[in-house]
Amino acid sequence: MLTVNSISMEFGGEALFDNLSFQISAGERIGLTGKNGAGKSTLLKIILGSFRPTSGQIDTPKDYRIGYLAQDLDGVSSLSVLEETKKALKVIQEVEQEINDIVQRLETTADVSSDAYMRMLDDLNDKQIQLDSMGADQTEERIERVLKGLGFESSDMTKPLNTFSGGWQMRVELAKVLLVNPDIVLLDEPTNHLDIESILWLEGYLQEFGGSAIIISHDRAFLDAVTNRTIEIVNGSARDYKFAYSKYLEERASDVERQRAAKKNQERQIKQMERNIERFRAKANKAKFAQGLIRKVDAIERLEVDDDAIAAMKFRFPDPPRSGKVVVKAVDVAKSFGSNEVFRSVDFEILRGEKVAFVGKNGMGKTTLSKCIADQIDFEGDLSLGSNLSLGFFAQHQAETIPGDKTVFETVDDKATGDMRTKVRGLLGAFLFQGDEVNKKVKVLSGGERSRLALALLMLEPHNLLILDEPTNHLDMQSKAILKEAIQHFTGTVIIVSHDRDFLNGLTERVFEFNHHTVKAHIGDINDFLALKKAESMRTWERVEKKSKLLESKEKKVNDYALRKSLAKTERKIEKLEAEINEMNQALQDPEQYTQLQSDEAFLTRYNQKVKDLDKLNEAWAELADQIDE
């Protein structure tokens, strides 16, 4: 068990946490939520031990192992993917050395009945248990399983890590965290650099993980799938809910309504007391009574409503100048990096005022085509932009490239020109940088605050074409909703790269599907696209796409009757089991059955077993498909 014990934290005289306390038991997976700048990432660093709190402490058992994934990379390794990942096993090597040291001391101790000898035997036993829990006897197998689960191929293992993008480098860092079997994992926005397939794999891994987890994420579906508890940081304290994210939102709304009612009642009582004070203070025989009321009013601790403290961004993109009718036109566009073909024969037009989404798995070329349109990289073919065009590009890692030594105000003021020089403070206020916050150095900002600053920079000019590459990374749920509303009201043209269905829902008129070196346009928003693909979610679609690709490969290459028979049999089992689980889910969604089934241990045991069996069948299916593909 890990205990956060009366933690307080101050930065520059401002209180971030005030006497914050909670406990985490084995098996609990906590979603840590709160507005940007509330201190979520700071709290993880305090638990890790890299930040020292102003007061309070973190209590953990002896040999308690903490795994930590930061939002950003510290540096880039030149080692191969496999060798860099193996560095995580340094902890195992250290424990093995400690065991060897204890054995040597035992061999040189003459008195085998002494207390010192017995203590060494106890230490040896503890270290052996620790080594077993870290899976030291299956290291090579586990490294390969984890890396492949995160999307790496066998051919990637020997490639230098610095030849991969930042997203793939972050996956190696995640693999290193998972490999040491920590007692608790602290994950700060772990899905930012993962495609849907890898997110699904991580969900399954965490659901089976025997330790604890604290997760910061803007991915609502991921939090609902993985967490069983939510802690919200608000007004420097913790609000604890024994639910996943969506249920927490419902309960929190009820809490806020109760707080509003209590505050309204308190305000009514205070007003009544103040009226009595005014009534009696001028009367000599009531002056003492009035003074008592004044002291009583002063002593009342004013109630606060949580959502009063949650400020929201308030902005609209500037009205854009009118562009030509055809904003972007691509004819036979292709792009390769060396022998790696990204896409070919791409043809499309994007018209004035359209909002389109680029969707697909990582590595299919969404960001690459965005950079081609923005004229940041070269390409083959004809890619032209329309007349009177002003292009604003929000890159996937835009927030991370802002110089850290400047203040928030200096960062925007240096880029502002003309009349905007007089509106910098107002612009920053719209993005929640108010008062002394504009004098903060960029390097001390949270990931969400940096993203808000990057969006503010995009507002300095009235662009009529916006390219937004994963703009919701690091934004909290509320900021994400406000950004979506601003895009909906924008009258210019927008290209959005995202795998977030909630964000894309109702936002675009067309979806550009990136798949197998091609780009195909579909009319409608993301829901229309998924309906066309007969998928309920982005996650289901990408899984179906992988399955379709493997089945096409099977038809072309496979002549092994036994493998095909086994694959078909496994698919039938999966379909049967999915139908059974779906039927049980429908029963759980029925309010009349829910209460009874939640206390039915036999039902829950059957349900959990079916979910585990389905996971195993999916793994078996993937292995068979891989064999057929080979």
N, C-alpha and C positions, 0 to 999 in steps of 0.2 A: 504493500500500500504506500502511495505517495501522498504526503500532506503538505498543502500550501497553508502555512501557518502565519496569520496576521501580517501579510505582506503590505508594506506601504512603499511607494516609490515617487520621488520628486525629480523633475527636470527643471532647472532654472527657477526654483521656487514654486513651480506649479505642480500640484499633486496629480499624479497619474492614477495611482491606486491608494486607497485608504483602508487599511486593516482588512485586506482581502484574504478570505480563508475558504478552503474546500478540500475534500479528500477524493482520491481516485483509487478504486479497487481493481484487482485483476479482472480483465474481461470487459471493463467499461471503456467505451469508445465515445469520447466527448467531442462535440462540435463546438468550437469556441467562436462566438459571434460578438458583434458590436460594431459601431460606426468606425470608419477609417480614422486612425489616430487615437482610438480608445485604449491602445496598449496591448493588443492581442499578441503581436510578434515580440514585444518587450517581455511579456509574461512568459512566453516560451523560453526566451533567453535567460530569464531569471531561474526557471526550473532547471535549465541545462547547466547553469552555474557560470555562464559567460558574463552575466550582469549581476551586480550585487545590489540588493534592495536597500532602501533607506532604513527600513526596519523590518523585522520579521525574518522568517527562514523557511527553507524547504527541507522537510524531513523525509528520508528514504531508508529502507533497510540496508544492511551491509551487502556489498557487492551488487547493488541495484544498477542495472545497465539502462542508459538512456540513449536512444537513437534520435537524431535531429536532422531534418531537412529544411534548409533555409530557403527563402524566396529567390535569392540570387546567388550566383557562383562567385567564389572568392578568386579563382584563377583557373587557368586552362592547363591540363596535363598533356605532356607529349608522349606519355606511355600508351600502350595499346589498350583497347577497351577491356580486355581480359586482365591485363597486369594492373591497371588502375583499380579495377573492381576487387582484385585480390588484396589490395591494401587494407580493405575492411577486415581481413582476417588477421591483421596485426594483433588485434585483441586476443584472438585464439592463441596465437604464438606466444603472447605474453603470459597467458594462463598456463600453457604447456611448460614454459620456462619456470614458472613459480612451482609447478608440480615437481619438476626435476630438482629444484633447489631443496624442496621439503624432503624428497626421497634421499638426497645426499646427506642432509642433516640427520635423518633417521638412521642411516647406515653408520654414522660416526658417533651416535649416542649410545653409551655403554649401558646406562640404567634404563631398561625398557619399562620399568614400573614407575618411573618418575612422572610428576605432573607435567613437566615440559614435554616429555615424550608423548603423553596422552593428548596434550594440546596440539602437537604437530600432527598426530593421527586425525584429530578432528578437522584441522585445517586442510589436510590432504583429502579427506572425504568431501569437504565443502567445495574444494577446487575441482574435484572429479565430477561432482554434480553440476557445477557451473559449466565445465567443458562439455559435458553431455548435452546440457540445455542449449548450448550454442551450435549443436550439430556438427561438431568437429570431424566426425567420421564420414560425413557426406558433403564435404566442401565443394569439390569439383562439380558434382551433380547439382547441388543447390545453386552454384554460380550460374551454370548454364540455364537452369530452369527459370531463375529470376530474370536474367538478361533477356531470354527469349520471350518471357511473359511481358516484358516491357517493350517488345518490338524489335529487338536486335536479331539478326540472322547469324547463322554459323560463320558466314564469310566476313562478318563485321568484327569478330573477336580479335583479330590480329591487326586491325587498322588503328592508326594513331588516333587518340581521342580528340586531339585538336583539329582533325579534319572533319569533325561532325559539328552540326549547329549547336547553339546554346541549349536548345530544347533536348537534344539527344545527350549532351553532356550532363544535363540535370537528371536524366534518367539513370545514368551511371551512379550519380550521387544517391539517388533513391535506392538503387540496388544495394549499394554499400550499407545503407541504413538497415535494410531488411535482412541482409545476410547474417548479421551478428545476433539475430534473435533477441533483441533488447526486451527488457521488462516493460518498457513504455516507448512508444514512438511519438515524436513531436513533429508534425507535418504542417509546414507553412505554405499554403496554396499548392498542394502536390499535383493538382490536375492541370495547372497552367500550361505545362509543356508536354502533355500527353494527348494522343488522339483517343477516339472513343474506345477502340479495341483495347488499348493499354489501360484506360480508366476502368473498363470492365474487369480486366485481369486484376488490377489493384483492389477493386472492390471485393472480389472473391478472396484475395489473399488476406485482406484485413478482416473479413468476416470469419475466416478460419484462424486468425491470429490469436494465440492464447494470452497475450499480454494486454496492456492498456494502450490507449491512443488519445492524443489531443490533436484535433485537426482544425486548421483555419482554411476555409474554402468558400468561394463564391458560387460553387456548383451545387445547387439545391438538390438535384437528383442524386449526386454523389453522397452528400450528407445524409439524405434520407435512407440510402442503401446501406451505409456503413455505420452510422452512429446510433447509440441508444440513449444518449443524454446530451443536453445542450446547456452550456453556460454562457450567459450574456454578460459582457463587461459594460456597465452603464453607471455613470456618475462615480466612477472609481471603485465600485463594489461589484460583487458577482450575484447574478440572478440565476438560480439553479433550477433546471427543468429536467425531469426524468423521461424525456421524449426525444425523438429525432426532430429535425429542423421544422418540417411542415406542421407537426403537432404542436411544437413549441410556439410557432407563430399564432396558432389558435388560442393556446393558453395565455400567451403574453397579451393578446388583445383583450382577453377577459380580465387579466390583472390590471391593465391600464384603465379599463372602464371602472373597476373598483377603486383604483387610486383617484380617478377624476371625481367620483362620487364622494370619497372621503375628503378630498381637498375642498370641494364645493361646500360640504357640510362644515368643515373647519373655518372656511372664509366667512360663512354665514354667522358662526358663533363669534368670531373675532369682530365682525362689524357690529353685532349686537352689543358686545362688551365696549367697543369704542363709542357707540351711541350713549351708553350709560355713563361712560367717563365724561363726555361732553355735557351730559345732563346734570351730573352731580358735582363736578370739580369746582364750580363757581359758588356752591353752597357751603358755608362754613361748617355746618353740622354733618356734611357728607364728604368733605374733602379727604378725610382719612380713608373712607371707603373707596373713593375715586383713585387715590394713590395705590391702594391695594390692587385695584383692577389693572392699573397701568403696569405694575410689576408682573401681574399674571399674564397680561398680553405679551409683554417683552420676553417672558420665559417660555412661551409656546414655541415649540420647534415646528416650523412651517413644513407641511407635507409637500412633496414634489411628485409630479407625474413623470414617469420615465421618458415618455416620448417627447416631453418638453425639452429634454436635453439633446435630442437627436436632430440636429439641424440638417437641412437638406440643401443640396446644390440647387440653384435657381438660375437657369440660363436657357437661352435660345441661340442657335447659330445665326450669325448676321444675315440679313437679307442679301442673297447673292445677285450679282449682275446677270443679265440674261445671256446665256450661251447659245451657240448654234444648235440646230435641231439634233444632229448626230454628235454625241459627246465623245464616244470612243468607237473606233471601227478597226477590227482585226481581220486580216486576210492571210490565210496560210501561215500563221505565226507558229514558230517552233523554238524550243529552248532545250539545250543539253549542257551538262557540266562534264566536259571530257567525254567519256564513253557512256555516261549516265544520261539517258534521254528522259526529260521531265514531261514534256508534252509535244505534240506535233499536229499539224494541219488544223489549227484553231481558227475558227471563223465566227465572228459575232458583231453585232452592233448594240450599243447602249445609247438610248435616246435621252434628251433633255427631261429632267424631272424624275427619271426612273430610279428606283431603289432596288438593287440586286444583291443577292447573297452568293458568296463563293463557299461551297461546302465539299467535304471529302476528307479522307484520311490524311494524316501527316505524310509529307513527302510526295503528294500528288501534284503539287505545283501551285497551290492557291497563293501563297506569299510570293512565289517567283513571278507569276503573271501580274500580281499587283505591282511589283517592282518594275516590271517591263512597262506597264502603263505609266508609272511615275517617272520613267526614263532614268532609273537608277542602275539598271544592268542592260547589257546588250542582248540581242535576240535575232532570230532569222524571220523573214517575212515582213509584212507591212502592218504596222500598228500606228494609227494616226489619231490625233486628238482634234476635236472640233474647234470652231472659231470662238474668239473672245472667252477663252477658258482660263480659269484660275484654279489650280489644283492644290488641295490640302491633303497631306499624307500622314496618317497616324500609324507608324510602324509598330510591329508586334512588341519590340523592346524599346519603344520610344522613351518611356519613362526612365529606363535605366541609363540612357545616354546623356541625360541632362547633367551638366557639370555640378559637382557637389559642393564646391567651395563658395559659390555665390549664394546670396539670400534668395528667398522666394520672390521678393520685390525686384531685386536686381535682374533675376532671370527673365522676368517678363518685361521689365522696363527697357532692358538692352535690346529686345527684339521689337518693341513698339515703335511706331513711326507716326508722324502727323498728329491728328487729334487724339489717337489712342494713347499718346503719352500722358494726357490729362485724365485718362479713364482707367489707369492701371489698378489703382486701389479698389475702384468699384468692380472691375472685372475679377480681381482676386477674391473680393468679398462674395461674389456669386458662386465661387468655387470653395467657399468655407475657409478662406485664409483672411482672417480679420484681426484687427488690433496688432498686437506684438507678433502674431503668427507670421506676418509678412516678412519679419526680420529673421526668421529661422533659416539656418543653412540647409540647403537642399539635401546634404548628406545625412541629416538627422531625420528626414521625413520617412514615414512609413511607405510601404509599397502603394497603398491606396492613395495617400497624399501626393505621391509622385505622379500617379496616373491622372489625378485631378489637375495637377500643375501642367502636365503635358496637354491635356484637353484645353486648358486656358490659353496656352500658346497657340493652339489651332484657331482660336477665336480672334486673333489679332488682325486677320485679314478676311474680307468677305469672299470666301472661296465658293465657286459654283459646282465643283466636283470634289467630293470627299471620298478618300479611300481609307477605310478604318480596318486595320488588321488586328484582330483579337482585342478590341477596345475595352472589353469588360475585365480583362485580367487585372487582378488586385483590387477592383472596385467592390465595395460592399453591395448588398442586395438593393438597398434604397438608391444608391448612386447609379446603379445599373438601370433601374427603372426610370430614373430621371433622364439619363442619357438616351434611352429608347424613346421617351416622349419628345425630346429635342429633335431627334432624327425624324420622327413622324411629322413634326411641324416644319421641317426644313423643306424649302421649295426647290432646292438644287438637286443634283444627281449624287447618288451615294452607292459605293461598292463596299460591302461588309464581308469580311472574312471571319467566320465564327463557327463553332460546333455547339453553341448553346441554343437549344431549341426554345427555351422560355424567352430568351432575348430576341430571337428571330421571328417568333410567332406574331403574325400580323404586321410585320415590319417591311417586307419586300414584295415586289410584284412578280419578280422572276428569281429562279434559283439556278445557278450554274454548277453543274455536277462535274467534279474532277475525279476521273477514274481511268486507270489503265492507259495513261498517256493521252487521254482525250478530254475535251471539255464540251459538255452538252447543256444547252439552255432549256429550262422547263418553265412554262407559264404558271403563275400562282406563288403563294408564299410557302413556307417550309412545311406547313400541314398538308397543303395540296401535293407537294413533292413526295412526302412520306406516304400519303395515301396512294399515290401512283406506284410507289415502290412496295406497297402492301406492308408497310412497317409502321408500328405505333410510335417509334421514337428514333432519334438520330442513332442511338446505340443499336437498336434492332437493325436499322438499315445497314450500318457498317458491318455488322455481323453477317447479315444476309449477303452483302457484297462479297465478303471473303469466301463464304460458302459457295456462292455461285461461281466464283473464279476457280475454286478448287474442283468443283464438279465439271466445269468446262474442260479443265486440264485432264480430269479423269477420262472424259469421253474421248479425248484425243490420244492419250498416252497409255492408258491402263489396259492390259490384257490379262491381268491376274484375276481369275474368277473368284478365288477364295477371299481376296481383299475386298472386292466389290460386294460379295455376298455379306461379309462381316459389316461393311459400311452401311448397307441397306438395313440390315438387322438392327444395328445401333441406332439408325435414324428412326426406325419404327418405335424402338424403346423410348427414344427422346420425345417423340410426338405423343406417345401414350402418357408418359410421366408429366409432360408439360400440361396436358389436358387435365390430369388429376390435380396438379398443383393449382391450376387456374380455377378449378371447381372449388377447391378449399379456400382460395383467395376470395372468391365471390361470397362464400359463406362468412368469412371474416369481415367482409365489407357490409354485411347485413346487420344493421343496428340491433335487431332482435336476437340474432345468434351470437353477436360479438362477445357480449359479457359472459355468456355461458361457455363459449369456446376458449376464451382467454384463461379460464380456470380449469379447462379440461386437459390434464397433463398427457393423457393418452393421445388426444388429437394433436397437441403441439409436438409431441415426440414423433408421431407419424409424419407430420408436416416437415419438421426439420430434417428427418431422415430422407424424405423424398427430395428435398432441396439438395442435400449432400449427394444423393444418388444421381441427380441430374447433372451436378457439376462433374462428377466422375465420368458420366456418359459423354458429356461434351468434350472432356479431355481425351477420352478414348476415340471419339469421332475425329478430333483434330489430328491425333497421332496416325489414325488410319488414312485420313485425307493426305497428310504429309507423305506417308509411304507411297500412296497412289501417285501423288504429284511427282515424286522422285522417279 
